[in-house]
Amino acid sequence: MTIATQEIPSDGTIRWGIVGTGRIARRFAQGLAHVPHAQLTALWSRRAEPAITFAGEFGGEVCASFDALLASGIHALYIATVQDSHADYAIAALQAGLHVLCEKPATINQPQLERVLDAARAAQRLFMEAMKPPFYPLYRKLRAHLDAEPIGAVGLVRAGCSVPGVPDDHPSLSFEHAGGALLDIGIYEMFLAVDWLGAPLEVQTLGRLGATGVDTFASLNSQHEGGIAQLFCGLDLHGKGDALLMAKGGHVTIHEPWWNPSRATIRYTDGRVVELDEPFEGGGLNYETAHFCELIRAGQMESPVMPHDKSLHMIAMADAARAALGLKFAGE
Ligand SMILES: NC(=O)c1ccc[n+]([C@@H]2O[C@H](COP(=O)([O-])OP(=O)(O)OC[C@H]3O[C@@H](n4cnc5c(N)ncnc54)[C@H](OP(=O)(O)O)[C@@H]3O)[C@@H](O)[C@H]2O)c1
């Protein structure tokens, strides 16, 4: 296949396309309005009607097919479909010469992710999993603050979120679309563990499967290069908590909802307490999108904030947890 290279115009404007026009695509499109020099120019979804409504609200040309979207002159594709379809869309887009920002989980298992990353390397295009927390102003401020006034190496990460009452037809509960708490919610916690503790070495999991065959609750203890993580995720109990990062010199509480973070408290062993308060604008997805646009302009193939290895470590944890629960998706 010939790889098209779309020139970036002199003002640096990145032309975006979206595949899938559901809930998260709306939030992405709202956020895009807060990203300088970025515009939604094309979109496609399986069903024409939601795509036409979406374009009426947010702009962009509705393409007649996914191939037409790939050939529409966009620089970057945002993948906002259900997760069992991410790998195929990502590989096709990379092979067509596009940069790809792909919703979480990037893929449903590690072998799929390795194929996507191979395609990105072969095409020399940027691929990033849309893992939003590290791009929020609070998270960046926290990192900068801990660099300037350290608590020492983080040795324990504790985080969890469980949201009951998800409608029966929601993709989170769909076996066909590779739903379940681990891939839907747990992947954020796996990110937090990997981001502060490094590669996972061992994952111990307890949990249960629900009526649709996907996991509805899981509790993980994982050993990483840098320490231990205690994580939970669920779709059948109610519990949204703060995230805790513990070190020798103190601990950090990233207040709930830490996956859309805006407040953190740092308590030092010498008694100092530092409160960070960093509101976000634009719904929050705009920060990862702005970062992605900057990487395209700089000719980068990988994000230093959300590099490929982090996605690989996260999906390896999810694979290990699913194996412990005996949950296999189609083709596995
Ligand atoms: N970053 C975040 O904060 C965040 C939050 C929520 C979800 N997500 C992720 O975003 C993705 C989408 O979630 P959502 O909540 O937006 O779901 P959603 O509202 O149900 O939208 C799913 C979209 O996928 C399309 N779709 C469904 N089955 C498909 C298939 N077999 N092939 C191609 N397209 C298909 C749907 O098209 P039709 O209209 O034709 O059915 C719809 O456009 C998931 O991977 C989820 O984990 C991320």
PDBQT file of the ligand as one rigid body, heavy atoms in Angstrom, charges set to zero:
ROOT
HETATM    1  N1  LIG A 401     -11.076   8.096  27.842  1.00  0.00    +0.000 N 
HETATM    2  C1  LIG A 401     -12.226   8.047  28.483  1.00  0.00    +0.000 C 
HETATM    3  O1  LIG A 401     -12.495   8.836  29.390  1.00  0.00    +0.000 OA
HETATM    4  C2  LIG A 401     -13.253   7.031  28.049  1.00  0.00    +0.000 A 
HETATM    5  C3  LIG A 401     -14.525   7.069  28.620  1.00  0.00    +0.000 A 
HETATM    6  C4  LIG A 401     -15.481   6.165  28.157  1.00  0.00    +0.000 A 
HETATM    7  C5  LIG A 401     -15.148   5.230  27.184  1.00  0.00    +0.000 A 
HETATM    8  N2  LIG A 401     -13.883   5.189  26.689  1.00  0.00    +0.000 N 
HETATM    9  C6  LIG A 401     -13.519   4.192  25.650  1.00  0.00    +0.000 C 
HETATM   10  O2  LIG A 401     -14.030   4.662  24.410  1.00  0.00    +0.000 OA
HETATM   11  C7  LIG A 401     -14.472   3.562  23.599  1.00  0.00    +0.000 C 
HETATM   12  C8  LIG A 401     -15.932   3.817  23.198  1.00  0.00    +0.000 C 
HETATM   13  O3  LIG A 401     -16.714   3.921  24.363  1.00  0.00    +0.000 OA
HETATM   14  P1  LIG A 401     -18.084   4.774  24.381  1.00  0.00    +0.000 P 
HETATM   15  O4  LIG A 401     -18.460   4.911  25.816  1.00  0.00    +0.000 OA
HETATM   16  O5  LIG A 401     -17.940   5.999  23.560  1.00  0.00    +0.000 OA
HETATM   17  O6  LIG A 401     -19.071   3.723  23.663  1.00  0.00    +0.000 OA
HETATM   18  P2  LIG A 401     -20.407   4.050  22.871  1.00  0.00    +0.000 P 
HETATM   19  O7  LIG A 401     -21.007   5.319  23.326  1.00  0.00    +0.000 OA
HETATM   20  O8  LIG A 401     -21.230   2.812  22.937  1.00  0.00    +0.000 OA
HETATM   21  O9  LIG A 401     -19.912   4.267  21.362  1.00  0.00    +0.000 OA
HETATM   22  C9  LIG A 401     -19.319   3.195  20.672  1.00  0.00    +0.000 C 
HETATM   23  C10 LIG A 401     -19.112   3.558  19.218  1.00  0.00    +0.000 C 
HETATM   24  O10 LIG A 401     -18.552   2.396  18.609  1.00  0.00    +0.000 OA
HETATM   25  C11 LIG A 401     -19.337   2.054  17.459  1.00  0.00    +0.000 C 
HETATM   26  N3  LIG A 401     -19.354   0.613  17.286  1.00  0.00    +0.000 N 
HETATM   27  C12 LIG A 401     -20.031  -0.297  18.011  1.00  0.00    +0.000 A 
HETATM   28  N4  LIG A 401     -19.744  -1.545  17.579  1.00  0.00    +0.000 NA
HETATM   29  C13 LIG A 401     -18.888  -1.396  16.556  1.00  0.00    +0.000 A 
HETATM   30  C14 LIG A 401     -18.231  -2.300  15.701  1.00  0.00    +0.000 A 
HETATM   31  N5  LIG A 401     -18.407  -3.620  15.817  1.00  0.00    +0.000 N 
HETATM   32  N6  LIG A 401     -17.432  -1.805  14.731  1.00  0.00    +0.000 NA
HETATM   33  C15 LIG A 401     -17.271  -0.480  14.629  1.00  0.00    +0.000 A 
HETATM   34  N7  LIG A 401     -17.847   0.434  15.419  1.00  0.00    +0.000 NA
HETATM   35  C16 LIG A 401     -18.644  -0.029  16.368  1.00  0.00    +0.000 A 
HETATM   36  C17 LIG A 401     -20.708   2.583  17.731  1.00  0.00    +0.000 C 
HETATM   37  O11 LIG A 401     -21.337   2.762  16.477  1.00  0.00    +0.000 OA
HETATM   38  P3  LIG A 401     -22.905   2.549  16.267  1.00  0.00    +0.000 P 
HETATM   39  O12 LIG A 401     -23.520   3.850  16.659  1.00  0.00    +0.000 OA
HETATM   40  O13 LIG A 401     -23.011   2.245  14.829  1.00  0.00    +0.000 OA
HETATM   41  O14 LIG A 401     -23.306   1.412  17.162  1.00  0.00    +0.000 OA
HETATM   42  C18 LIG A 401     -20.382   3.896  18.452  1.00  0.00    +0.000 C 
HETATM   43  O15 LIG A 401     -20.086   4.902  17.505  1.00  0.00    +0.000 OA
HETATM   44  C19 LIG A 401     -14.257   2.307  24.427  1.00  0.00    +0.000 C 
HETATM   45  O16 LIG A 401     -13.051   1.690  24.049  1.00  0.00    +0.000 OA
HETATM   46  C20 LIG A 401     -14.146   2.837  25.865  1.00  0.00    +0.000 C 
HETATM   47  O17 LIG A 401     -13.317   2.025  26.684  1.00  0.00    +0.000 OA
HETATM   48  C21 LIG A 401     -12.944   6.082  27.094  1.00  0.00    +0.000 A 
ENDROOT
TORSDOF 0
